Structure formats: structure tokens, C-alpha cells
């Protein structure tokens, strides 16, 4: 590994993972973003549309487009929140549950393949490093972002 930055390694690895998931999803006329959305929706209680974006690390406009496509494909349905008439809950349809199970299977297959090829010790270090990076970013310890 010659002079590659941590940023570069994170970015290229994520692009590879993303491409892999999109190739799998394309076999079923879907996308990785749709699969991630399906996995982020509570199967029993539904999920408020406003909490999906932050949960997935996605901007509202991108999520809105994905939800619209998912609704037109019959994967989800929107219902008024009985506890708060101003918000909407997103529920999976039977078809959405089926596609969610497929997405879950693909994620678990990926995780299992990685676990079978990397020692538990190295995985633990990976988890520790990624948690530290996220903590440093969340706590603004990389760039002093005071206003």
C-alpha cells in the first residue's frame, strides 16, 4: 500500500461495495438504494418518512425520489401517522417484504464472506477504527468547525 490516504481507501472500498450491491440488485430490476431503504423500514410499525433520511445518511430530495419510485413499484405504501396527523409512516407491502428479505440475504452473504476471510482480531480492529473515525467526525475533532 503506497501512500494511499485513509480517505482514498474508504472511498474506493465503498465504491466497490456499492457497485457490487448495485450489480446484484440490477438482476432484479432494483438498486442498492432501494435495498437499503427496504432494510431501514420497520416491518411491523412502519417508519416515519422524516426519520428515514437521517437513518440512511441520505438527503431528503434523494430519499423522496427513491420513495416515489418504490411506491410506484408497489414496494411501500404511505399512511397517515395515527399519533401525529402531520406526518406520514412508510410501510412495506407484501412485495416490499419479499424484496426486503432478498436484500437482507445479500447483506448477510456479504458479511459472512468477509468474516470467513478476515480474522476476528482484524475485524475487531476494523470496527474500532471506523467507530473512532465516525466519533471524530461527529465531535468535529478533525476540522475545528466552530462558528
C-alpha positions as CSV (number, residue, x, y, z in Angstrom):
1,X,0.0,0.0,0.0
2,X,1.9,3.0,-1.3
3,X,1.0,6.5,0.0
4,X,-2.8,5.9,-0.1
5,X,-4.8,8.2,2.2
6,X,-7.3,6.8,4.6
7,X,-10.0,8.8,2.7
8,X,-9.0,7.2,-0.6
9,X,-9.2,3.7,0.9
10,X,-12.6,4.3,2.5
11,X,-14.0,5.9,-0.7
12,X,-12.7,3.3,-3.1
13,X,-13.8,0.4,-0.9
14,X,-17.3,1.9,-0.5
15,X,-17.5,2.4,-4.3
16,X,-16.6,-1.3,-4.8
17,X,-19.2,-2.4,-2.3
18,X,-21.8,-0.1,-3.8
19,X,-21.1,-1.4,-7.3
20,X,-21.3,-5.0,-6.1
21,X,-24.7,-4.4,-4.5
22,X,-26.0,-2.5,-7.5
23,X,-25.0,-5.3,-9.8
24,X,-26.8,-7.8,-7.6
25,X,-29.9,-5.5,-7.4
26,X,-29.9,-4.9,-11.1
27,X,-30.6,-8.7,-11.6
28,X,-34.0,-8.0,-10.1
29,X,-34.6,-4.5,-11.6
30,X,-33.7,-2.7,-8.4
31,X,-30.9,-0.6,-6.9
32,X,-28.7,-0.7,-3.8
33,X,-30.5,2.5,-2.5
34,X,-33.9,0.7,-2.8
35,X,-32.5,-2.3,-0.8
36,X,-31.1,-0.1,1.9
37,X,-34.4,1.7,2.1
38,X,-36.3,-1.6,2.4
39,X,-33.9,-2.6,5.2
40,X,-34.4,0.7,7.0
41,X,-38.2,0.4,7.3
42,X,-39.7,-1.2,10.4
43,X,-41.6,-4.2,9.2
44,X,-44.2,-4.0,11.9
45,X,-44.7,-0.4,12.9
46,X,-43.7,1.3,9.7
47,X,-41.2,4.2,9.8
48,X,-41.8,7.9,9.7
49,X,-40.6,9.3,6.4
50,X,-38.8,12.1,8.2
51,X,-36.6,9.7,10.1
52,X,-35.5,7.6,7.1
53,X,-33.1,10.2,5.6
54,X,-31.0,10.6,8.7
55,X,-31.1,6.9,9.4
56,X,-29.7,6.2,6.0
57,X,-27.4,9.2,5.7
58,X,-29.3,10.5,2.7
59,X,-30.6,13.9,1.7
60,X,-34.4,14.4,1.7
61,X,-34.6,15.1,-2.0
62,X,-32.8,11.9,-2.9
63,X,-34.9,9.9,-0.5
64,X,-38.1,11.4,-1.8
65,X,-37.2,10.3,-5.3
66,X,-36.5,6.7,-4.1
67,X,-39.7,6.5,-2.1
68,X,-41.7,7.7,-5.0
69,X,-40.2,5.0,-7.2
70,X,-40.7,2.4,-4.5
71,X,-44.3,3.4,-4.1
72,X,-45.0,3.2,-7.9
73,X,-43.3,-0.3,-7.9
74,X,-45.6,-1.5,-5.1
75,X,-42.9,-2.0,-2.5
76,X,-44.2,0.5,0.0
77,X,-47.3,2.4,1.0
78,X,-47.7,5.7,2.8
79,X,-50.2,6.0,5.6
80,X,-51.0,9.0,7.9
81,X,-49.4,8.6,11.3
82,X,-52.3,7.9,13.8
83,X,-50.3,9.6,16.6
84,X,-49.4,12.7,14.6
85,X,-51.6,13.7,11.6
86,X,-48.9,15.9,10.2
87,X,-46.5,13.1,9.5
88,X,-46.6,10.0,7.2
89,X,-45.5,6.5,8.1
90,X,-43.9,4.3,5.4
91,X,-45.0,0.6,5.4
92,X,-43.7,-2.3,3.4
93,X,-46.2,-4.1,1.2
94,X,-46.1,-7.9,0.9
95,X,-44.0,-7.4,-2.3
96,X,-41.7,-5.0,-0.3
97,X,-41.3,-7.6,2.4
98,X,-40.3,-10.1,-0.2
99,X,-37.7,-7.8,-1.7
100,X,-36.5,-6.8,1.8
101,X,-35.8,-10.5,2.6
102,X,-33.8,-10.7,-0.6
103,X,-31.8,-7.5,0.3
104,X,-31.2,-8.9,3.8
105,X,-29.9,-12.1,2.4
106,X,-27.5,-10.3,0.2
107,X,-26.1,-8.2,3.1
108,X,-25.7,-11.3,5.3
109,X,-24.0,-13.1,2.5
110,X,-21.5,-10.3,2.1
111,X,-20.9,-10.1,5.9
112,X,-20.4,-13.9,6.0
113,X,-17.9,-13.9,3.1
114,X,-15.9,-11.1,4.8
115,X,-16.0,-12.9,8.2
116,X,-14.8,-16.1,6.6
117,X,-11.8,-14.4,5.0
118,X,-10.7,-12.0,7.7
119,X,-9.6,-12.9,11.2
120,X,-11.8,-11.9,14.2
121,X,-8.9,-9.8,15.5
122,X,-8.6,-7.8,12.3
123,X,-12.3,-7.3,12.1
124,X,-12.4,-6.0,15.6
125,X,-9.7,-3.5,14.7
126,X,-11.7,-2.5,11.7
127,X,-14.7,-1.9,13.8
128,X,-12.7,0.1,16.3
129,X,-11.1,2.3,13.6
130,X,-14.4,3.0,11.9
131,X,-16.1,3.9,15.2
132,X,-13.2,6.2,16.0
133,X,-13.4,7.9,12.6
134,X,-17.1,8.4,13.0
135,X,-16.7,9.7,16.5
136,X,-14.0,12.2,15.5
137,X,-16.2,13.5,12.6
138,X,-19.3,13.7,14.8
139,X,-17.4,15.6,17.5
140,X,-15.8,17.9,15.0
141,X,-12.3,16.8,16.0
142,X,-10.8,16.8,12.5
143,X,-11.6,20.3,11.4
144,X,-12.3,22.9,14.0
145,X,-15.8,23.9,12.8
146,X,-16.7,26.5,15.4
147,X,-18.6,29.5,14.2
